[in-house]
């Protein structure tokens, strides 16, 4: 075994899962179906989203959604609510799914593709949800637009500050909602669909459908939420009003409070660094992997059973080249192999093998352990075939003699996965003198290698190849199987004690002429509490309801006023510009002599670089802004842009603005003084508007307050 004791992370997961088993029973435990639940929610989101798409109007988004919600509450309103709450549920279950896989260590090596694509799905889901809220174009969308624009402003890719786009309705592009709608629909369907396919691409027989009872319970809960608290629009957009007290969805919009609490540097360091670490986790501190399986071509008969049983599609069939009378032979794909040994248990001809645990080594160990465990006390000798992931070694195995703690008559052989065991191993142990054999694997539905426990149970029931050889008169009633959590190790020890007692009370003649050997059903521990699944699933439903309608994080104080100062201004050049003379044009623009291009007539000489723009703003003789803005462009010959937000007390104030774009530092080139009334919760925009005559070299303008 790789680990003598369970880590704290795994203990947490198994404890929570054990509690859920008692509530739901293992068959309906939602923690075993997290990925399937996410796929089910994605399906609901797609179906409801397609319906909403047909009623959306980019020319009047708010009224379109409002009409759908109110006038068509019985269909469009319900589907909109299902769309909303299923989206919140998707984020919740994606996070739980990723956290569970991380705590169990199931993200390294051959699982890296599923981990990376799963994280990409989470990020894409959050991005699509934010766009979805934006498309409603209510007061919440206004807040999203403003805060997103501020985040984009930190990225040095935009020449013009993105917040300038949302100064007023007039400054917004008419194509914005059309582009966002197409992007939201196409990226959601195609992009996330592609990521989902990639996520399950390396899993054979990927499970995408949760049990009907679990799916029905989730659907009923979503419908209940839709009736109890239907999704509705916030107040209409008012670009002159500060968006406060707006319903806030913490599942999707959490990044905005985070960016408000942290400094810009800390926020981007945490965000970018966190995402990089998240995606690079499979390669950070990676442990050595299990040796991969090998195929002994001389034993392979090309039956394809190993390929069929492999949970990660790590085996392919290739044409034979050794002249044997079989068309194909198996070949292991090294980058996909988990080293679980399931292919070994699938083969009846000993084709596959693990280099560190061959079938010969297993049989030798069984023989050795049976010899060492024989005592004159008359107690039955038992061989345990145990998955190393299903028990806690420190509590289960006496490492000195490889026996069960406190039971020297019970020998233990461990396997990477119980799926490595088939009838031949069991029969060998019984034929070698074992009075009984027990098998211990991971909890059903919770196999570390996905399908090991499932295949073993089916093989023992003769429902899956390879079938038992049944040499002589071996009695399969002397076999027990257990599938459980590592936290139930003590319970397993008690059950083995019961099994040993049953064997001890049997007649002296250990062999029976049984025509049909029947494997006893696996034992279960305790009684599952029969609680209607939906009743307990209401707990995350209440969490979704609370976090999706909780009032907004206070980005702005509603008792204050907000001043937005902005401009787009082409400042003066460092040198005075003049047009080329006819002689200069003749010398320097020979390639334009016969051209009708207008550029031949307006060419000017002088440095193209523009001067920086300096601005000061005072409110009641108190300076609230003092900043220099630099020209854009590779040669610093483009206009300068500004966008600032300042929260100030409401009331009547005297405001004074000065702006300089020349080399004279003793005066301002543009000034504005005015007495203005600032109202609580309202926005005042101070914008510099250029007023330049056609053909003028330098720009002129004035300040406009509105």
N, C-alpha and C positions, 0 to 999 in steps of 0.2 A: 504494500500500500504506500501511497505517496505521502499521506499525512496521518499522523497518529491521532490528532485531535482536530475537531471541527474548528474553523475560524469563527470569530464573533459574527462576521458577516453572514456566514451560512447558518449559524444558529438562529439569527434573527429571522431569516427567510423560512427555515423549517418550523420554527415556533409559530409564526403567523399562519403558515400553511396548515399546520396541525390543528390550530384553532378553527380555521375555515373548513377543514375536513369534518370536524365534529358538528359544524353548523349545516354545511351543504351536502355532506358525504363526498368522498373522493370523486365520485362520478360527475358531480355537478359543481365541484369547487372552481369558481371563476378564475382563481389564480393559476390554474393549469391551462386556461384558455385565453390568456391575455392577448396574444397575437391574433387569435381568431376573433375575439371581441372587437379588436381594432379594425379588422377587415370588415366585420359586420357593420360597424359604425360608418366606415368609409362608404360602404354600399348605400346605406341610408342617406348619407350626405349627398352622394352623387344623384340618387333618384330624386330627392327633394330639391336639389340645386337645379337640375334640368327643368323641373316644373317652374321654379321661380324665374329661370332664365327667359322663358317665353313671355312673361308679363312685365319684364323690366324695360324701362324706357330711359335711355341715356339723356334725353332732352329734359326730363323732369323726374329724376330718380326718387326724390322724397315722396312726391305725390303717387308715383307708381307703387312703391312699397306700402305706403299708407292705405291706398285703395285696396291692395291685395289683402292686407291684414284685417281691415275693417269690413269691407263690402263682401269679401270672400272668406270670412273667418272659418267656415266649415271645411274648406279645402286648402286654399292658399295660406290662410292664417295658421292652420295646424301644421302644414308642411314647412312653413317658415320657422315655426317654433321647434319642430323636430330637427330641422336643419341646424338651428342654433344650438340646441342642447346636445345633439349628437356630436357636433363639432367640439363643444366643451368636453364631452365625455371622451372623445378621441384623444385630446391632449392629456387628460387625466390617465387614461389607460396606457397610452404610449409611454408616459413618464414612469408609471408603475412597472410596465413591461421591461423598459430599459434598465431601471434600477434593480429589478429582480435578477436580470441576466448578469448585471455587473457584480452584484453581491455574491452570486453563485460562481463567478469567474468564467462565465460562458460567453466570452467575447474575444478570446485570443486565437491565434493559429488558424485552423481551418474555418473558424467562425468569424473571421475579420470582415468578410464581405457583408454578412448579415448585420454586424454591428455598425459598420460605416453607413450602409444604406438605411438602417433603422434610425440613426441620428439625423441623416439627411431628410428622412420622412418627417421627423419631429419638427425640424427647422422649417421645412417647406409648409407644413400644416400651420405653423404659427404665422408665417408670412401670408399664406392664403386667407387665414382668418382675419388678419388685420385689413387686407384689401376688401374682404367681404363686408366688414363693418364700414369701411370708407364708402362703399357703393350705396349705402343707405342715404348718405349725405344729410344727416341730422346733426344735432349739436355734438354728439359723441364723435361723429366722423370729422367735424370741424376740429375738435381737439386732437384727433389722430393725425389729421393733415398738418396741423401746426407743430406737434411734437415730432412727427416723422421728418418734417422739413428741417427742424433744428438738428436732428441727428445726421441728416444728409449734409447739412452745412459743415459738419466736422470733417467730412471726407473731401480731400483736396482735388476733386475731380470736376467740380461744378464752378464755372466762371461766375455765374450769377447766383447769389445766395438763394437757395430753394424757398425760404420763408417768404420771399417777395411774391411768389406765385399766389399766396393765399392772403394778400392784403385786402382784397375785395372780390366779389363775384366777377367783376369786369376783368381782373387780372388773370383769371383762371382760363386755361385753354378749353375750348368747346369739345375737343377730342379726348380730354382727360378721362372722362367716364367710359367712353367707348373703348379706349385702350385698356383701362383697368378691368372692364367687364370681360373682354376677350382674353386678357391675360389670366384673370381669375378662373374662368371656365376652362380654358385650354390647359393651363399649367396644372390645375387641379385634376383634370381627367387624364391628360396625357403624361404630364410630369410625374405626378404622384402614382399614377398607374404603373409607369415604367419603374419607379423606385420600388414599388411593391413587388413587381415581378423579379427585379434584381434581388430583393430581400429574401425571397424564397427559392431563388434559382438553384442553389446548391443543395437543397433539401429534397430528397426523394419523397414522393407522396406528401407534399406539404399540406398541413391541415389548415384550412381556411374557414371552416364552418364550425361555430360552437354548437354544443348540444342544443336541440330544439327548445328544451326547457329554459336554458340560459338565454337564448336569443329571444324567446317569447317574453321572458321577464324583463329584459332590457327594453324591448319595444313597448311593453305596457307602461313601464316607468316613464319613458320618453313621452308617451301620449298623456299620461297623468300630469307631468310637468307642463306640457303644452296647454292643457285645460286649466290647471291651477294658476299658472303664471305665464300666459302667452307672451311671446316675444313681440315687442312693440317698438315704434320709433321713439327716439328722444325728441326734444323740442326742435323745431325747424332751425336751420342755420341762420345765424345773425352775425355777420362779419364785424359788426360794430359793437358786439357784446363779448365779454370774456366768458369762455365756456367753463362754468363751475356747476357743482352739484349735478353732474351728468352721470347716469348709470355707467358702471365700469366693469368690464369683463377681465378679471385678473388672470384668467387662463391664457389670454392672448396679449393683453396690453400691459403686462407686468414690466416690460422693458422701459416704459416711460417713467414710472416712479423711480425705477433703479437709476435711470440717467439723471433724474432730478436730484436724488440724494447724493450721488457720487460726483466727484469732479469729472471733467471731460476725459482727462488722461486715465483716471482710475476706471471709469466706465468702459472705455474702449480696451484697456488692458485686460480687464476682467472678462469682457465679452469675447474679444478676439482670442485671448489666451485660453479662456475656458473652452471655446469651440475647437481650437487646435488640439488641446489636451484630450478632449472628448473623442475626436476622430483618431488621434494617435494612440489612444489607450491600448489597443491590441499589441503594440510594439514597444510599450514602455514597461521595462522590468519583466519582459516575457520569460516564462519558465520553459524549461526543456520539455519538448513534447514527447508523447508516447511513441515508441518505435513503430513505424508503419508496417502494414501487413505485406507479406511476400507470397507469391504464387509458386508452388512446386509444379512446374509444367508436366512432369512425368505422372503426377497424380490427377491432374485436371482433366475432366471428361467433357467440359464445355456445357454443363447442365444449366448454367446461368443463374443458379439459385443464390450464389454469393452476390452477384450483381443485383438481383431482385431484393435481397434483404439489406443491402448496404443503405444506411440512412442518409448518406451524403453523396450518393452517386459517384463514389470514388473508384468504382470498378467498371471497366468496359470490356467488351468481348472483341478479340482480334482474331484474324485467320491464323490457323495453326501452320507452323513451318517445320515441324519435327517429323512429319510423315505418319503420325498416329491417326487412327481411324475416327477422328472427330473433326468437325468443321472449324470449331472455334476453341479458344482458350481464354481464360481471364487474365486481365492485366490491371494492376493498381495504379491509379493516378496519385502520385506522391503528394501533390499540393492539397489534395482534398481529403486524404486518408486521415482519420482521427485516431487510428491505432486502437480501436475499441475491441476488435476481435469478433464482431458479430458475423463477419464473413466466415470465420473459422467454425462457428456453431452452425452456419447454414450449409456447410459442405459435408456430404456423406462419404467423400473419398479422400479426405485430408489434403485437399488442394491448397487452400490458403493456410498460412501460419504466421504467428508473431515471432520475430527472431528472438525475443527475450522470454517467450513463454510458448514453446512448441508443444504439440500434443504429446510427444514423447516425454518431455519434461513434466507435463502435468501428470501423466500416468506413473512416472517414476516417483513423483512426490506423493501421490496417493498411496502407492505401495509402501513407501518408506514410513509415512505417517501411520498407516494401519499397523505396521510391524511394531512401531514404538508405542502405540496406544494400547496394545493387548496387555491386559492385566488379569491376574488370577481371581479378581473379585466377582467375576461373572456378569458384570454390567455390560450392556450392549455397546458395541463400538459403532460410532456414527461418523460419517464424513460430511462436512459442510462445504458446499460449493457457493462461495460468497462473493458478491460484487463489492469491490473495495469502496465504492461510493455509497453503499447502503448501510454501513455500520460505522461506529466509532471504534477504531482499532484499540485505543487504550483501554476501553471498557470491555471489549469483546474478545480479544485474542491474547493469550499468554505467548509472548514472542519467543520464549525460551524453547518451547517444544511445539509451537504452532497448533495449540489446542485452545478450546474455549475456556475462558477464565473460570476456574472452579470446577471444570469438568474435563479431566485429562483423557477421558474416553471419547471425547468429541474432537476430531481433527478438522482443521480448517484449511481449505485451499482457496486463495483469493484470485479474482479475475478482474481485468480492467472494466468489464461489463458482463452482466449475467447472460447477455445475448451470446456469449462465447460458448455457453454450455449447451450440449445436445444429449440425445439418448446414449451415445457411445460412452461419454464420460460417466454418466450415471451407472450404466451397465457394467463398466469396468470396475467401478468402486464396489458394487454389489458382488460381482464375481470374485473380487480380490479379498473378500472376507468381511466387508462392512455389513453390519446388521441393519443399518438404515442410512439413508442419504437425505439431507435437506438442502434446499436451494433458497438463497436469500438475495433478492434484487431490489432495485429502487422502487419506490411507490408507483403503482400503476398510473400511467399518465405523466409521471415525473422522472422518467429515465434520463440520466445524464447524457446519454447518447440517443435520445429520442425514442427508439423502438426496441431496445434490448429486452426489457421486461415483457413487452407485448409478444415479440417473436418467441421467447422462451416458453411463455404460457401456451401459445398455440402449438409449438412443437411437442410439448409434453401431453397435450390433448390430441396429438396426431392430426392436427388441423393444418399443419404446415411442414414441408420437408425440412430436414430429412426425417423419415419415419424410423421408429425403433427396430432394431434387428431382432430383439427378443431371443437371445441365445438361451437354450435350455429352458428352464422353468423359473426364470427370474420373476420375483413378486414385486410389482410396482406399487403395491399398497404400503411398502416400506419406504415410500418417498413422500416428503412433505415440501411444500413451497411457501415462501413468505415474501411479500413485497411491501416495503414499509420505509418510513423516514429514518434517517440516522439517529434522530432524537428518540426513537422507539427501540433502541438497542437493548435496554434492560427488559423490555417486554418480550423481545425476541429470545433472550436468554431463558426467560421463564417458559416460553412456548417450547423451546428445545428440551427443557427439562421434562415437560409433559410428554413430549414425543418419546423421549428416552424411557420414561415410565411405561408408556404403551408397549414399546418394544420389549421391555423387560417382562411384561405379563403375558407375552405370547407363549404358545406351546414350544417345547424344546425343538421340534422339527421346524426349522426356519423356512423350509421350502414348500411351496404349495403348487399344485398343478392347476394354474389359472388359465383358462382359455383367453379371456379378455381381461387384461390388466387395466385397472381404473386408477387414475391419479386422483387423490383426494383434492377437493377444492381448497384454495388458499384460505388460511385463517385470517380473521379480522380482529382488531383489538377494540374492545369497548363497543358502545352503541352510538351511532351517529344521531345527533339531535335533529329530529325531523322538523325543520322550519321552512316555511315557504320561501323559496329563493328570493322572490321580489321583496319580501319584507326586510331582509337584511341589505339587499342592494339599494334600499331607500337611503341608506347612510351616505354613499357617494352621491346619490341623487340630490340630497339636501345640500351637500357640499357644493355641487355644481350650481344649484339654484342660488345659494348664498354668494358664491364668488363671481357669478355672472351678472348680478344686478346690484352689487354693493356700490354705494356712492363713490364718486371719483376721488382719487388721491388729490389732495389740495395743491395743485400746481400754482394756482393763483388765489390770492385773497379777494373774496367777492366784495369786501368793503373798500378795496383800493381801486384806483384807476390805472389803466395801462396806456403808456405812450409808445407808439412804434415810429421810429425814425428810420427813413430809408431814402436812398437815391441811386440813380444810375447816371453818372456824369463823366463825360470825356473832358478831362482837365487840359490845361494849356500845355503846349509842347515846351521842352527844355530850351529850344531855339525857335525864333520866329520863323514861320513857314512862308514861303513865297512861291509863285508859279514859275516854272522854267521859261526862260526867254526862248525866242525862236531859234537863236544861235545855239543855245544849250540843248534844245530838243534835237536840232540837226546833228549835233555831235554825239549825244548820249542815247538817242532813241532811233537809231537807224533802222532797227527791225520794225518800227512802227510808222515809217514814213507813208506807206500806202495803206495803212490800216485805218478803218473807221472807228476803232475802239475809242470810247470816251476817255479811257485812262490816259491817252496820249495828250489830252488837252488839260488835264487837271494835275499832272505830275508837279510835285513841289519839291523844293530842296530844303535842307535843314534836318537836324536830328529828329527822328520820329518818336523818341521816348517822351512820355508825358510825365508831368510833375505829380507827386502825391497830393491827396486832398486831406486837409486838416479841418476838423469840425469841433466846435465847442457849443455846449448847450447849458443854459442856466435856467433854473426854475426858482423864482423869487430870490434872485441874486445868489442862489446856491448852485454850484456847478454839478451837474448830473451826468455830463458826458464830455470827454476830452480824448479824441482818438484820431489817428492818421490812417487813411485808406489809400492803398497803393494801386496803381493801374494794372490791368490784366494784360495778357498777351505774352508771347515768347519774347518780344522786344520791348515789353512794357509800353506798348503804344495803344492799348485798348482802354475802354472806360473803366472807372473805378466804381465799385458797388459797395453799398452799406445797408445793413439791417441791424437795428438794435431794439431791444425791448426794455422798458423802464417802468417799474411799478411805483406810482406816486400817490400821495393822499388826494382824495377828491376835493373839489371846491374851486374857487376862482383864484387863478394864479397868473403871475406875470412871467412870460416865457421869452427868452432871448436866444437866438441861434446865429452863429457865425460860421462861415465856411470859406476856406482859402485854398486856391489852386494855382497860386503864383509863387514867385520866389521872395516876394516882399513879406516878411514876417511881422511887419508893424501894423498891418491892418487886414481886415477880412474883405474878400472880394464880393461876398454875398452875405447879407444879414437879414434877419427877420425879428421883429419885436411885436408882441401882441399880448393882450389880456384874454385868457381863455378859461372856460368853465369845464372842469373835468368832473364827470359824474361817476358814482360808484358802479363798479362792474362794467364800465364802458371802455371802449378803445378809441383813442385819438391818434390819427396818423399824420405825421409831419413828413411830407414828401417834397423833394426838390425836383421841379419840373423844368426841363430844358426848353428854352425858347430861342431857337437858332434860325436865323434867316438862311434861305437856300444859297449855297455857295460860300457861306462864311467860313473862315478858317478856324476861329475859336468859338466855343460854346458860351451861351448866356442862359440865364434861367432865373427862377424865383421859387420861394418856399410856399407850399400850399398846406394849410392845416384843415383837416376834415375829420 
